[in-house]
């Protein structure tokens, strides 16, 4: 579908950026439903990265293009794409996928912690390990 170099990467990265900004804004809220929606958005974004950018055909073409660029030893002023640029693009895509996994972990942790806080606030009782025991000095 996309035949230009980097256009698919641009579309997927822009989608991931939008999801990250929305996820950051919603994670700061206290609504567990919205946070659960952010986990779904991050998961879909991670799935898009893995399906469209990290498949066998793409990895094979990257390796072949890298070998071809290294074998020709052309002057870097003649062609705009170098092997370093090609490899750094896909390294950053892997880092983007790792950041989504990290964001999913943080958001799930926030959901669990808000559930615990809601449970304790509904009972109006302080957990036993947080109780302050007043000792008399007399």
KOLRO-248528 format. One record per residue: residue number from 1; x negated, y negated, z negated of N, C-alpha, C in turn. Coordinates in Angstrom, 2 decimals. Layout:
N
{seq: NUM, n.xx: X, n.yy: Y, n.zz: Z, ca.xx: X, ca.yy: Y, ca.zz: Z, c.xx: X, c.yy: Y, c.zz: Z}
...
//
This chain:
138
{seq: 1, n.xx: -0.82, n.yy: 1.19, n.zz: 0.00, ca.xx: 0.00, ca.yy: 0.00, ca.zz: 0.00, c.xx: -0.87, c.yy: -1.26, c.zz: 0.00}
{seq: 2, n.xx: -1.79, n.yy: -1.35, n.zz: -0.95, ca.xx: -2.69, ca.yy: -2.50, ca.zz: -1.00, c.xx: -4.00, c.yy: -2.12, c.zz: -0.32}
{seq: 3, n.xx: -4.38, n.yy: -2.86, n.zz: 0.70, ca.xx: -5.59, ca.yy: -2.53, ca.zz: 1.43, c.xx: -6.72, c.yy: -3.51, c.zz: 1.17}
{seq: 4, n.xx: -6.46, n.yy: -4.57, n.zz: 0.48, ca.xx: -7.50, ca.yy: -5.54, ca.zz: 0.17, c.xx: -8.24, c.yy: -5.10, c.zz: -1.08}
{seq: 5, n.xx: -9.54, n.yy: -5.39, n.zz: -1.10, ca.xx: -10.35, ca.yy: -5.01, ca.zz: -2.25, c.xx: -9.91, c.yy: -5.78, c.zz: -3.48}
{seq: 6, n.xx: -9.53, n.yy: -5.07, n.zz: -4.51, ca.xx: -9.21, ca.yy: -5.70, ca.zz: -5.77, c.xx: -7.79, c.yy: -6.18, c.zz: -5.93}
{seq: 7, n.xx: -6.95, n.yy: -6.06, n.zz: -4.91, ca.xx: -5.58, ca.yy: -6.56, ca.zz: -5.04, c.xx: -4.77, c.yy: -5.70, c.zz: -6.01}
{seq: 8, n.xx: -4.93, n.yy: -4.40, n.zz: -5.92, ca.xx: -4.23, ca.yy: -3.51, ca.zz: -6.85, c.xx: -4.71, c.yy: -3.77, c.zz: -8.28}
{seq: 9, n.xx: -6.01, n.yy: -3.96, n.zz: -8.44, ca.xx: -6.56, ca.yy: -4.25, ca.zz: -9.76, c.xx: -6.02, c.yy: -5.57, c.zz: -10.29}
{seq: 10, n.xx: -5.88, n.yy: -6.55, n.zz: -9.40, ca.xx: -5.35, ca.yy: -7.85, ca.zz: -9.81, c.xx: -3.91, c.yy: -7.73, c.zz: -10.29}
{seq: 11, n.xx: -3.09, n.yy: -7.00, n.zz: -9.57, ca.xx: -1.68, ca.yy: -6.86, ca.zz: -9.94, c.xx: -1.55, c.yy: -6.14, c.zz: -11.28}
{seq: 12, n.xx: -2.26, n.yy: -5.04, n.zz: -11.45, ca.xx: -2.18, ca.yy: -4.27, ca.zz: -12.69, c.xx: -2.76, c.yy: -5.07, c.zz: -13.86}
{seq: 13, n.xx: -3.86, n.yy: -5.77, n.zz: -13.63, ca.xx: -4.46, ca.yy: -6.56, ca.zz: -14.70, c.xx: -3.56, c.yy: -7.74, c.zz: -15.09}
{seq: 14, n.xx: -2.90, n.yy: -8.36, n.zz: -14.12, ca.xx: -1.98, ca.yy: -9.46, ca.zz: -14.43, c.xx: -0.80, c.yy: -8.93, c.zz: -15.25}
{seq: 15, n.xx: -0.27, n.yy: -7.77, n.zz: -14.88, ca.xx: 0.81, ca.yy: -7.17, ca.zz: -15.66, c.xx: 0.34, c.yy: -6.87, c.zz: -17.08}
{seq: 16, n.xx: -0.87, n.yy: -6.34, n.zz: -17.21, ca.xx: -1.40, ca.yy: -6.04, ca.zz: -18.54, c.xx: -1.60, c.yy: -7.30, c.zz: -19.37}
{seq: 17, n.xx: -2.02, n.yy: -8.37, n.zz: -18.72, ca.xx: -2.20, ca.yy: -9.64, ca.zz: -19.42, c.xx: -0.86, c.yy: -10.17, c.zz: -19.93}
{seq: 18, n.xx: 0.16, n.yy: -10.11, n.zz: -19.09, ca.xx: 1.50, ca.yy: -10.57, ca.zz: -19.51, c.xx: 2.01, c.yy: -9.72, c.zz: -20.67}
{seq: 19, n.xx: 1.84, n.yy: -8.41, n.zz: -20.59, ca.xx: 2.27, ca.yy: -7.52, ca.zz: -21.68, c.xx: 1.50, c.yy: -7.84, c.zz: -22.96}
{seq: 20, n.xx: 0.21, n.yy: -8.12, n.zz: -22.84, ca.xx: -0.59, ca.yy: -8.43, ca.zz: -24.02, c.xx: -0.15, c.yy: -9.72, c.zz: -24.69}
{seq: 21, n.xx: 0.14, n.yy: -10.74, n.zz: -23.90, ca.xx: 0.59, ca.yy: -12.02, ca.zz: -24.47, c.xx: 1.94, c.yy: -11.85, c.zz: -25.14}
{seq: 22, n.xx: 2.86, n.yy: -11.16, n.zz: -24.48, ca.xx: 4.18, ca.yy: -10.91, ca.zz: -25.08, c.xx: 4.03, c.yy: -10.06, c.zz: -26.35}
{seq: 23, n.xx: 3.19, n.yy: -9.05, n.zz: -26.26, ca.xx: 2.97, ca.yy: -8.18, ca.zz: -27.42, c.xx: 2.36, c.yy: -8.92, c.zz: -28.59}
{seq: 24, n.xx: 1.43, n.yy: -9.82, n.zz: -28.33, ca.xx: 0.82, ca.yy: -10.60, ca.zz: -29.40, c.xx: 1.86, c.yy: -11.48, c.zz: -30.08}
{seq: 25, n.xx: 2.70, n.yy: -12.13, n.zz: -29.27, ca.xx: 3.72, ca.yy: -13.02, ca.zz: -29.84, c.xx: 4.75, c.yy: -12.24, c.zz: -30.65}
{seq: 26, n.xx: 5.15, n.yy: -11.08, n.zz: -30.17, ca.xx: 6.18, ca.yy: -10.31, ca.zz: -30.86, c.xx: 5.62, c.yy: -9.61, c.zz: -32.09}
{seq: 27, n.xx: 4.36, n.yy: -9.20, n.zz: -32.05, ca.xx: 3.77, ca.yy: -8.53, ca.zz: -33.20, c.xx: 3.71, c.yy: -9.47, c.zz: -34.40}
{seq: 28, n.xx: 3.64, n.yy: -10.76, n.zz: -34.16, ca.xx: 3.61, ca.yy: -11.72, ca.zz: -35.27, c.xx: 4.97, c.yy: -11.91, c.zz: -35.92}
{seq: 29, n.xx: 6.03, n.yy: -11.43, n.zz: -35.28, ca.xx: 7.36, ca.yy: -11.55, ca.zz: -35.86, c.xx: 7.58, c.yy: -10.44, c.zz: -36.88}
{seq: 30, n.xx: 8.70, n.yy: -10.50, n.zz: -37.57, ca.xx: 8.99, ca.yy: -9.48, ca.zz: -38.57, c.xx: 10.01, c.yy: -8.46, c.zz: -38.10}
{seq: 31, n.xx: 10.47, n.yy: -8.57, n.zz: -36.88, ca.xx: 11.49, ca.yy: -7.65, ca.zz: -36.37, c.xx: 10.86, c.yy: -6.33, c.zz: -35.95}
{seq: 32, n.xx: 11.29, n.yy: -5.25, n.zz: -36.60, ca.xx: 10.76, ca.yy: -3.93, ca.zz: -36.26, c.xx: 11.24, c.yy: -3.47, c.zz: -34.89}
{seq: 33, n.xx: 12.44, n.yy: -3.86, n.zz: -34.50, ca.xx: 12.96, ca.yy: -3.47, ca.zz: -33.18, c.xx: 12.10, c.yy: -4.07, c.zz: -32.07}
{seq: 34, n.xx: 11.75, n.yy: -5.34, n.zz: -32.23, ca.xx: 10.91, ca.yy: -5.97, ca.zz: -31.21, c.xx: 9.53, c.yy: -5.34, c.zz: -31.18}
{seq: 35, n.xx: 9.00, n.yy: -5.01, n.zz: -32.35, ca.xx: 7.68, ca.yy: -4.37, ca.zz: -32.40, c.xx: 7.73, c.yy: -3.00, c.zz: -31.73}
{seq: 36, n.xx: 8.81, n.yy: -2.28, n.zz: -31.92, ca.xx: 8.96, ca.yy: -0.99, ca.zz: -31.26, c.xx: 9.01, c.yy: -1.17, c.zz: -29.75}
{seq: 37, n.xx: 9.67, n.yy: -2.23, n.zz: -29.30, ca.xx: 9.69, ca.yy: -2.55, ca.zz: -27.87, c.xx: 8.31, c.yy: -2.87, c.zz: -27.33}
{seq: 38, n.xx: 7.49, n.yy: -3.52, n.zz: -28.15, ca.xx: 6.11, ca.yy: -3.82, ca.zz: -27.73, c.xx: 5.31, c.yy: -2.54, c.zz: -27.58}
{seq: 39, n.xx: 5.52, n.yy: -1.58, n.zz: -28.47, ca.xx: 4.83, ca.yy: -0.29, ca.zz: -28.33, c.xx: 5.20, c.yy: 0.36, c.zz: -27.00}
{seq: 40, n.xx: 6.46, n.yy: 0.27, n.zz: -26.63, ca.xx: 6.90, ca.yy: 0.82, ca.zz: -25.34, c.xx: 6.25, c.yy: 0.06, c.zz: -24.19}
{seq: 41, n.xx: 6.21, n.yy: -1.28, n.zz: -24.28, ca.xx: 5.57, ca.yy: -2.07, ca.zz: -23.23, c.xx: 4.09, c.yy: -1.72, c.zz: -23.08}
{seq: 42, n.xx: 3.38, n.yy: -1.62, n.zz: -24.21, ca.xx: 1.96, ca.yy: -1.24, ca.zz: -24.15, c.xx: 1.79, c.yy: 0.15, c.zz: -23.55}
{seq: 43, n.xx: 2.67, n.yy: 1.07, n.zz: -23.91, ca.xx: 2.56, ca.yy: 2.43, ca.zz: -23.39, c.xx: 2.80, c.yy: 2.46, c.zz: -21.88}
{seq: 44, n.xx: 3.78, n.yy: 1.70, n.zz: -21.41, ca.xx: 4.04, ca.yy: 1.63, ca.zz: -19.97, c.xx: 2.85, c.yy: 1.00, c.zz: -19.25}
{seq: 45, n.xx: 2.29, n.yy: -0.05, n.zz: -19.84, ca.xx: 1.13, ca.yy: -0.70, ca.zz: -19.23, c.xx: -0.06, c.yy: 0.25, c.zz: -19.17}
{seq: 46, n.xx: -0.28, n.yy: 1.01, n.zz: -20.24, ca.xx: -1.36, ca.yy: 1.99, ca.zz: -20.24, c.xx: -1.11, c.yy: 3.07, c.zz: -19.20}
{seq: 47, n.xx: 0.13, n.yy: 3.50, n.zz: -19.06, ca.xx: 0.47, ca.yy: 4.49, ca.zz: -18.04, c.xx: 0.23, c.yy: 3.95, c.zz: -16.64}
{seq: 48, n.xx: 0.58, n.yy: 2.68, n.zz: -16.41, ca.xx: 0.33, ca.yy: 2.06, ca.zz: -15.10, c.xx: -1.16, c.yy: 2.02, c.zz: -14.80}
{seq: 49, n.xx: -1.95, n.yy: 1.67, n.zz: -15.79, ca.xx: -3.41, ca.yy: 1.64, ca.zz: -15.58, c.xx: -3.92, c.yy: 3.02, c.zz: -15.22}
{seq: 50, n.xx: -3.48, n.yy: 4.02, n.zz: -15.95, ca.xx: -3.99, ca.yy: 5.37, ca.zz: -15.70, c.xx: -3.49, c.yy: 5.96, c.zz: -14.39}
{seq: 51, n.xx: -2.25, n.yy: 5.67, n.zz: -14.00, ca.xx: -1.70, ca.yy: 6.24, ca.zz: -12.77, c.xx: -2.26, c.yy: 5.56, c.zz: -11.53}
{seq: 52, n.xx: -2.28, n.yy: 4.25, n.zz: -11.52, ca.xx: -2.64, ca.yy: 3.53, ca.zz: -10.30, c.xx: -4.13, c.yy: 3.25, c.zz: -10.15}
{seq: 53, n.xx: -4.84, n.yy: 3.20, n.zz: -11.24, ca.xx: -6.25, ca.yy: 2.81, ca.zz: -11.12, c.xx: -7.23, c.yy: 3.90, c.zz: -11.48}
{seq: 54, n.xx: -6.82, n.yy: 4.86, n.zz: -12.28, ca.xx: -7.75, ca.yy: 5.89, ca.zz: -12.73, c.xx: -7.22, c.yy: 7.25, c.zz: -12.29}
{seq: 55, n.xx: -7.29, n.yy: 7.51, n.zz: -11.01, ca.xx: -6.93, ca.yy: 8.83, ca.zz: -10.50, c.xx: -8.11, c.yy: 9.38, c.zz: -9.70}
{seq: 56, n.xx: -8.03, n.yy: 10.63, n.zz: -9.33, ca.xx: -9.16, ca.yy: 11.29, ca.zz: -8.67, c.xx: -9.58, c.yy: 10.63, c.zz: -7.37}
{seq: 57, n.xx: -8.61, n.yy: 10.23, n.zz: -6.57, ca.xx: -8.92, ca.yy: 9.59, ca.zz: -5.29, c.xx: -9.67, c.yy: 8.28, c.zz: -5.48}
{seq: 58, n.xx: -9.23, n.yy: 7.48, n.zz: -6.44, ca.xx: -9.89, ca.yy: 6.19, ca.zz: -6.69, c.xx: -11.30, c.yy: 6.39, c.zz: -7.23}
{seq: 59, n.xx: -11.47, n.yy: 7.32, n.zz: -8.14, ca.xx: -12.80, ca.yy: 7.55, ca.zz: -8.71, c.xx: -13.74, c.yy: 8.08, c.zz: -7.64}
{seq: 60, n.xx: -13.26, n.yy: 8.97, n.zz: -6.77, ca.xx: -14.09, ca.yy: 9.49, ca.zz: -5.69, c.xx: -14.49, c.yy: 8.36, c.zz: -4.74}
{seq: 61, n.xx: -13.54, n.yy: 7.48, n.zz: -4.40, ca.xx: -13.87, ca.yy: 6.37, ca.zz: -3.49, c.xx: -14.84, c.yy: 5.39, c.zz: -4.14}
{seq: 62, n.xx: -14.73, n.yy: 5.20, n.zz: -5.44, ca.xx: -15.67, ca.yy: 4.31, ca.zz: -6.13, c.xx: -17.08, c.yy: 4.88, c.zz: -6.07}
{seq: 63, n.xx: -17.19, n.yy: 6.17, n.zz: -6.35, ca.xx: -18.51, ca.yy: 6.81, ca.zz: -6.32, c.xx: -19.09, c.yy: 6.77, c.zz: -4.92}
{seq: 64, n.xx: -18.29, n.yy: 7.06, n.zz: -3.91, ca.xx: -18.78, ca.yy: 7.03, ca.zz: -2.53, c.xx: -19.17, c.yy: 5.62, c.zz: -2.10}
{seq: 65, n.xx: -18.36, n.yy: 4.64, n.zz: -2.45, ca.xx: -18.71, ca.yy: 3.26, ca.zz: -2.11, c.xx: -19.97, c.yy: 2.81, c.zz: -2.84}
{seq: 66, n.xx: -20.12, n.yy: 3.23, n.zz: -4.07, ca.xx: -21.33, ca.yy: 2.90, ca.zz: -4.83, c.xx: -22.55, c.yy: 3.52, c.zz: -4.17}
{seq: 67, n.xx: -22.44, n.yy: 4.78, n.zz: -3.78, ca.xx: -23.57, ca.yy: 5.44, ca.zz: -3.10, c.xx: -23.89, c.yy: 4.77, c.zz: -1.76}
{seq: 68, n.xx: -22.85, n.yy: 4.40, n.zz: -1.02, ca.xx: -23.08, ca.yy: 3.75, ca.zz: 0.28, c.xx: -23.74, c.yy: 2.39, c.zz: 0.11}
{seq: 69, n.xx: -23.31, n.yy: 1.63, n.zz: -0.88, ca.xx: -23.92, ca.yy: 0.32, ca.zz: -1.11, c.xx: -25.35, c.yy: 0.45, c.zz: -1.59}
{seq: 70, n.xx: -25.62, n.yy: 1.45, n.zz: -2.41, ca.xx: -26.99, ca.yy: 1.65, ca.zz: -2.89, c.xx: -27.90, c.yy: 2.19, c.zz: -1.77}
{seq: 71, n.xx: -27.34, n.yy: 3.02, n.zz: -0.88, ca.xx: -28.15, ca.yy: 3.62, ca.zz: 0.18, c.xx: -28.53, c.yy: 2.62, c.zz: 1.25}
{seq: 72, n.xx: -27.67, n.yy: 1.65, n.zz: 1.51, ca.xx: -27.96, ca.yy: 0.70, ca.zz: 2.59, c.xx: -28.95, c.yy: -0.38, c.zz: 2.17}
{seq: 73, n.xx: -29.00, n.yy: -0.72, n.zz: 0.91, ca.xx: -29.89, ca.yy: -1.77, ca.zz: 0.40, c.xx: -29.78, c.yy: -3.05, c.zz: 1.21}
{seq: 74, n.xx: -28.55, n.yy: -3.43, n.zz: 1.52, ca.xx: -28.33, ca.yy: -4.66, ca.zz: 2.26, c.xx: -28.58, c.yy: -5.86, c.zz: 1.37}
{seq: 75, n.xx: -28.87, n.yy: -6.96, n.zz: 2.01, ca.xx: -29.06, ca.yy: -8.20, ca.zz: 1.28, c.xx: -27.72, c.yy: -8.60, c.zz: 0.66}
{seq: 76, n.xx: -27.74, n.yy: -8.97, n.zz: -0.60, ca.xx: -26.49, ca.yy: -9.29, ca.zz: -1.30, c.xx: -25.84, c.yy: -10.56, c.zz: -0.77}
{seq: 77, n.xx: -26.56, n.yy: -11.36, n.zz: -0.01, ca.xx: -25.95, ca.yy: -12.56, ca.zz: 0.57, c.xx: -25.13, c.yy: -12.22, c.zz: 1.81}
{seq: 78, n.xx: -25.36, n.yy: -11.03, n.zz: 2.39, ca.xx: -24.63, ca.yy: -10.65, ca.zz: 3.59, c.xx: -23.24, c.yy: -10.09, c.zz: 3.28}
{seq: 79, n.xx: -23.13, n.yy: -9.39, n.zz: 2.17, ca.xx: -21.83, ca.yy: -8.81, ca.zz: 1.82, c.xx: -21.42, c.yy: -9.33, c.zz: 0.44}
{seq: 80, n.xx: -20.14, n.yy: -9.63, n.zz: 0.27, ca.xx: -19.70, ca.yy: -10.19, ca.zz: -1.01, c.xx: -19.53, c.yy: -9.15, c.zz: -2.12}
{seq: 81, n.xx: -19.48, n.yy: -7.87, n.zz: -1.78, ca.xx: -19.26, ca.yy: -6.83, ca.zz: -2.77, c.xx: -20.55, c.yy: -6.06, c.zz: -2.98}
{seq: 82, n.xx: -21.04, n.yy: -6.07, n.zz: -4.19, ca.xx: -22.24, ca.yy: -5.30, ca.zz: -4.51, c.xx: -21.84, c.yy: -4.11, c.zz: -5.37}
{seq: 83, n.xx: -22.76, n.yy: -3.19, n.zz: -5.53, ca.xx: -22.45, ca.yy: -2.00, ca.zz: -6.33, c.xx: -22.25, c.yy: -2.36, c.zz: -7.80}
{seq: 84, n.xx: -22.97, n.yy: -3.37, n.zz: -8.27, ca.xx: -22.81, ca.yy: -3.79, ca.zz: -9.67, c.xx: -21.41, c.yy: -4.37, c.zz: -9.89}
{seq: 85, n.xx: -20.93, n.yy: -5.16, n.zz: -8.94, ca.xx: -19.59, ca.yy: -5.72, ca.zz: -9.05, c.xx: -18.53, c.yy: -4.62, c.zz: -9.02}
{seq: 86, n.xx: -18.74, n.yy: -3.65, n.zz: -8.17, ca.xx: -17.80, ca.yy: -2.54, ca.zz: -8.06, c.xx: -17.73, c.yy: -1.74, c.zz: -9.36}
{seq: 87, n.xx: -18.87, n.yy: -1.42, n.zz: -9.92, ca.xx: -18.88, ca.yy: -0.65, ca.zz: -11.16, c.xx: -18.39, c.yy: -1.48, c.zz: -12.35}
{seq: 88, n.xx: -18.72, n.yy: -2.75, n.zz: -12.40, ca.xx: -18.26, ca.yy: -3.57, ca.zz: -13.52, c.xx: -16.74, c.yy: -3.74, c.zz: -13.50}
{seq: 89, n.xx: -16.15, n.yy: -3.78, n.zz: -12.30, ca.xx: -14.69, ca.yy: -3.86, ca.zz: -12.21, c.xx: -14.04, c.yy: -2.67, c.zz: -12.90}
{seq: 90, n.xx: -14.54, n.yy: -1.49, n.zz: -12.63, ca.xx: -13.92, ca.yy: -0.31, ca.zz: -13.21, c.xx: -14.32, c.yy: -0.09, c.zz: -14.66}
{seq: 91, n.xx: -15.45, n.yy: -0.59, n.zz: -15.07, ca.xx: -15.79, ca.yy: -0.55, ca.zz: -16.50, c.xx: -14.82, c.yy: -1.43, c.zz: -17.28}
{seq: 92, n.xx: -14.50, n.yy: -2.60, n.zz: -16.74, ca.xx: -13.56, ca.yy: -3.48, ca.zz: -17.42, c.xx: -12.14, c.yy: -2.91, c.zz: -17.40}
{seq: 93, n.xx: -11.80, n.yy: -2.14, n.zz: -16.39, ca.xx: -10.48, ca.yy: -1.49, ca.zz: -16.38, c.xx: -10.41, c.yy: -0.44, c.zz: -17.48}
{seq: 94, n.xx: -11.48, n.yy: 0.32, n.zz: -17.69, ca.xx: -11.51, ca.yy: 1.27, ca.zz: -18.80, c.xx: -11.43, c.yy: 0.55, c.zz: -20.14}
{seq: 95, n.xx: -12.11, n.yy: -0.58, n.zz: -20.25, ca.xx: -12.02, ca.yy: -1.36, ca.zz: -21.49, c.xx: -10.61, c.yy: -1.90, c.zz: -21.70}
{seq: 96, n.xx: -9.94, n.yy: -2.28, n.zz: -20.62, ca.xx: -8.55, ca.yy: -2.73, ca.zz: -20.72, c.xx: -7.65, c.yy: -1.61, c.zz: -21.23}
{seq: 97, n.xx: -7.85, n.yy: -0.40, n.zz: -20.72, ca.xx: -7.07, ca.yy: 0.74, ca.zz: -21.21, c.xx: -7.36, c.yy: 1.01, c.zz: -22.68}
{seq: 98, n.xx: -8.63, n.yy: 0.91, n.zz: -23.07, ca.xx: -8.98, ca.yy: 1.11, ca.zz: -24.48, c.xx: -8.35, c.yy: 0.04, c.zz: -25.37}
{seq: 99, n.xx: -8.28, n.yy: -1.19, n.zz: -24.87, ca.xx: -7.67, ca.yy: -2.25, ca.zz: -25.68, c.xx: -6.17, c.yy: -2.02, c.zz: -25.84}
{seq: 100, n.xx: -5.52, n.yy: -1.44, n.zz: -24.84, ca.xx: -4.10, ca.yy: -1.11, ca.zz: -24.99, c.xx: -3.89, c.yy: -0.01, c.zz: -26.03}
{seq: 101, n.xx: -4.77, n.yy: 0.97, n.zz: -26.05, ca.xx: -4.68, ca.yy: 2.02, ca.zz: -27.07, c.xx: -4.86, c.yy: 1.39, c.zz: -28.46}
{seq: 102, n.xx: -5.81, n.yy: 0.47, n.zz: -28.58, ca.xx: -6.05, ca.yy: -0.23, ca.zz: -29.84, c.xx: -4.82, c.yy: -1.06, c.zz: -30.23}
{seq: 103, n.xx: -4.22, n.yy: -1.76, n.zz: -29.27, ca.xx: -3.02, ca.yy: -2.56, ca.zz: -29.56, c.xx: -1.84, c.yy: -1.68, c.zz: -29.98}
{seq: 104, n.xx: -1.69, n.yy: -0.53, n.zz: -29.34, ca.xx: -0.62, ca.yy: 0.39, ca.zz: -29.74, c.xx: -0.83, c.yy: 0.84, c.zz: -31.18}
{seq: 105, n.xx: -2.07, n.yy: 1.16, n.zz: -31.53, ca.xx: -2.37, ca.yy: 1.59, ca.zz: -32.89, c.xx: -2.05, c.yy: 0.50, c.zz: -33.91}
{seq: 106, n.xx: -2.46, n.yy: -0.72, n.zz: -33.62, ca.xx: -2.20, ca.yy: -1.83, ca.zz: -34.54, c.xx: -0.71, c.yy: -2.09, c.zz: -34.68}
{seq: 107, n.xx: 0.02, n.yy: -2.05, n.zz: -33.59, ca.xx: 1.46, ca.yy: -2.33, ca.zz: -33.64, c.xx: 2.21, c.yy: -1.23, c.zz: -34.40}
{seq: 108, n.xx: 1.84, n.yy: 0.03, n.zz: -34.19, ca.xx: 2.47, ca.yy: 1.12, ca.zz: -34.93, c.xx: 2.17, c.yy: 0.97, c.zz: -36.43}
{seq: 109, n.xx: 0.95, n.yy: 0.59, n.zz: -36.75, ca.xx: 0.58, ca.yy: 0.36, ca.zz: -38.15, c.xx: 1.43, c.yy: -0.77, c.zz: -38.75}
{seq: 110, n.xx: 1.64, n.yy: -1.84, n.zz: -37.98, ca.xx: 2.47, ca.yy: -2.95, ca.zz: -38.46, c.xx: 3.91, c.yy: -2.51, c.zz: -38.68}
{seq: 111, n.xx: 4.42, n.yy: -1.65, n.zz: -37.80, ca.xx: 5.79, ca.yy: -1.14, ca.zz: -37.97, c.xx: 5.89, c.yy: -0.32, c.zz: -39.25}
{seq: 112, n.xx: 4.92, n.yy: 0.55, n.zz: -39.47, ca.xx: 4.94, ca.yy: 1.40, ca.zz: -40.67, c.xx: 4.83, c.yy: 0.55, c.zz: -41.93}
{seq: 113, n.xx: 3.94, n.yy: -0.43, n.zz: -41.92, ca.xx: 3.77, ca.yy: -1.28, ca.zz: -43.10, c.xx: 5.02, c.yy: -2.13, c.zz: -43.36}
{seq: 114, n.xx: 5.66, n.yy: -2.62, n.zz: -42.31, ca.xx: 6.88, ca.yy: -3.41, ca.zz: -42.53, c.xx: 8.01, c.yy: -2.53, c.zz: -43.04}
{seq: 115, n.xx: 8.02, n.yy: -1.27, n.zz: -42.64, ca.xx: 9.04, ca.yy: -0.35, ca.zz: -43.15, c.xx: 8.83, c.yy: -0.11, c.zz: -44.64}
{seq: 116, n.xx: 7.58, n.yy: 0.04, n.zz: -45.06, ca.xx: 7.30, ca.yy: 0.21, ca.zz: -46.48, c.xx: 7.67, c.yy: -1.03, c.zz: -47.27}
{seq: 117, n.xx: 7.34, n.yy: -2.20, n.zz: -46.73, ca.xx: 7.66, ca.yy: -3.45, ca.zz: -47.42, c.xx: 9.17, c.yy: -3.63, c.zz: -47.53}
{seq: 118, n.xx: 9.91, n.yy: -3.26, n.zz: -46.51, ca.xx: 11.37, ca.yy: -3.37, ca.zz: -46.55, c.xx: 11.95, c.yy: -2.41, c.zz: -47.57}
{seq: 119, n.xx: 11.40, n.yy: -1.22, n.zz: -47.66, ca.xx: 11.91, ca.yy: -0.24, ca.zz: -48.62, c.xx: 11.73, c.yy: -0.74, c.zz: -50.05}
{seq: 120, n.xx: 10.57, n.yy: -1.33, n.zz: -50.35, ca.xx: 10.35, ca.yy: -1.82, ca.zz: -51.70, c.xx: 11.13, c.yy: -3.09, c.zz: -51.99}
{seq: 121, n.xx: 11.34, n.yy: -3.94, n.zz: -50.99, ca.xx: 12.09, ca.yy: -5.16, ca.zz: -51.23, c.xx: 13.58, c.yy: -4.88, c.zz: -51.39}
{seq: 122, n.xx: 14.07, n.yy: -3.79, n.zz: -50.80, ca.xx: 15.49, ca.yy: -3.46, ca.zz: -50.93, c.xx: 15.80, c.yy: -2.95, c.zz: -52.33}
{seq: 123, n.xx: 14.86, n.yy: -2.32, n.zz: -52.98, ca.xx: 15.12, ca.yy: -1.82, ca.zz: -54.33, c.xx: 14.84, c.yy: -2.87, c.zz: -55.39}
{seq: 124, n.xx: 14.25, n.yy: -3.99, n.zz: -55.00, ca.xx: 13.88, ca.yy: -5.05, ca.zz: -55.93, c.xx: 13.03, c.yy: -4.52, c.zz: -57.08}
{seq: 125, n.xx: 12.21, n.yy: -3.60, n.zz: -56.77, ca.xx: 11.35, ca.yy: -3.01, ca.zz: -57.77, c.xx: 9.93, c.yy: -3.00, c.zz: -57.24}
{seq: 126, n.xx: 9.02, n.yy: -3.35, n.zz: -58.10, ca.xx: 7.62, ca.yy: -3.37, ca.zz: -57.71, c.xx: 7.09, c.yy: -1.95, c.zz: -57.79}
{seq: 127, n.xx: 6.28, n.yy: -1.53, n.zz: -56.83, ca.xx: 5.71, ca.yy: -0.18, ca.zz: -56.91, c.xx: 4.90, c.yy: -0.04, c.zz: -58.19}
{seq: 128, n.xx: 4.85, n.yy: 1.15, n.zz: -58.77, ca.xx: 4.18, ca.yy: 1.32, ca.zz: -60.06, c.xx: 2.71, c.yy: 0.91, c.zz: -60.05}
{seq: 129, n.xx: 2.04, n.yy: 1.09, n.zz: -58.96, ca.xx: 0.62, ca.yy: 0.74, ca.zz: -58.94, c.xx: 0.40, c.yy: -0.76, c.zz: -58.86}
{seq: 130, n.xx: 1.46, n.yy: -1.54, n.zz: -58.62, ca.xx: 1.32, ca.yy: -3.00, ca.zz: -58.58, c.xx: 1.91, c.yy: -3.68, c.zz: -59.81}
{seq: 131, n.xx: 2.45, n.yy: -2.92, n.zz: -60.74, ca.xx: 3.05, ca.yy: -3.52, ca.zz: -61.93, c.xx: 1.98, c.yy: -4.16, c.zz: -62.80}
{seq: 132, n.xx: 2.34, n.yy: -5.29, n.zz: -63.35, ca.xx: 1.44, ca.yy: -5.98, ca.zz: -64.28, c.xx: 1.90, c.yy: -5.64, c.zz: -65.68}
{seq: 133, n.xx: 1.03, n.yy: -5.05, n.zz: -66.43, ca.xx: 1.37, ca.yy: -4.68, ca.zz: -67.81, c.xx: 0.77, c.yy: -5.72, c.zz: -68.74}
{seq: 134, n.xx: 1.66, n.yy: -6.38, n.zz: -69.44, ca.xx: 1.24, ca.yy: -7.44, ca.zz: -70.36, c.xx: 0.84, c.yy: -6.81, c.zz: -71.69}
{seq: 135, n.xx: -0.36, n.yy: -7.11, n.zz: -72.11, ca.xx: -0.84, ca.yy: -6.60, ca.zz: -73.39, c.xx: -0.80, c.yy: -7.71, c.zz: -74.43}
{seq: 136, n.xx: -0.34, n.yy: -7.37, n.zz: -75.56, ca.xx: -0.28, ca.yy: -8.34, ca.zz: -76.65, c.xx: -1.64, c.yy: -8.44, c.zz: -77.31}
{seq: 137, n.xx: -2.01, n.yy: -9.66, n.zz: -77.69, ca.xx: -3.30, ca.yy: -9.87, ca.zz: -78.36, c.xx: -3.20, c.yy: -9.69, c.zz: -79.87}
{seq: 138, n.xx: -2.01, n.yy: -9.54, n.zz: -80.40, ca.xx: -1.86, ca.yy: -9.40, ca.zz: -81.86, c.xx: -1.78, c.yy: -7.97, c.zz: -82.30}
//
